[in-house]
């Protein structure tokens, strides 16, 4: 399933969480990642370009450019991680042009769900469902008119299916339009500091993201203050409703217009129930891709590395930790030689994976000792730094992993880790 996210708040927090919420999830959702920056008014998308490994310092430069460094200001980002829900047969392909957000003229859209047109017009064939809707919405709005909730409802009248939408009209760039049907999930929450000031407003399709990925401990480390969700609540957008969020004021408004989700469509091509999360074949023609999109080959890098151990016993977090320990740097700053060396390590570990988890961790700790790596020091938390171990959901996970590494190293060297040493990492 795709992940739809909006972040507004402290630039340090937004910058870090753009990695944590979106990029890390791209490791499993390898069909595309993209975002729209409200600061630069530009769309960024990933692109697969053969076997070339990316240099993510360029990606970091883009993030720094698109999210202001001024901590007194607010940064706003709309992001989307894509996992196609249709079978990728020979007539159904995923291409970089399919990555969200889409842009047609002044309208920008990111979508989670599946839409089916009620009218199977020839010009709509072989186009991805999200693009179909945006094209229809653009036609409804027209050239000089500002987008309204009524336009969104009118455009949706021609479609059936599941939808959660985030829409921006560049003619009114301070507004984010939020649309939820009946079956798609869409949640939001506000994070505040001890003074009651809003540090982050977040929208996400997955409610667990607020308590797991966006752990209060993580936010506290990022900005050095205690962070909590406002009243401890993750709220759900009302079903079949349209909202408008003002980027400047941070205020959320529910519109009076209701938007119905139809779950059955009949036309000359097919008759089917479409309430389930299934997609219709299609892709955006190359000549419809906006010219100012910036591409970066990133998505398949991380996903490929993780899939090498997907049939084994190592988790995502453990593979990320292994990379940091073995290579000595974050997986977000790889160069080709590092990835090639790491790939060889994974091949070696896979040969041992059937012997069980303990054997695999002995192999890992063997590498640590051979390279004289200090496991404890490597996990120091650096405030206001992207080097914080983003792959861990909470402080509890970090402690758990470090306990196991210390224990394995102790067993390997016939030394027992002292209770004091273990307590120091809690």
Secondary structure, DSSP 8 states (H G I E B T S, - for coil): --EEEEEEE-HHHHHHHIIIIIIGGGGT-TT-EEEEETTTTEEEEE---TT----HHHHHHHHHHHS---TTS-EEEEEEE----S---TT----GGG-S-EEETTEEEEEEEEEEESS--GGGTTS-HHHHHHHHHHHHH-SS----HHHHHHHHTTEEEEEEEEEEEGGGTTEEEEEE-SSS--EEEEEE-TTS-EEEEEEES-THHHHTTT-HHHHHHHHTS--EEGGG--EE--TTEEEEEETTT--EEEEEEE-----EEE-SS-EEE--SS--------GGGS-TT-EEE--HHHHHHHHHTTTTSS--HHHHHHHHHHHHSS-GGG--HHHHHHHHHHHHHHHHHGGG-HHHHHHHHHHHHHHTT--HHHHT---TT-TTS-TT-SSHHHHHHHHHHHHHHHHHHTT----HHHHHTT-
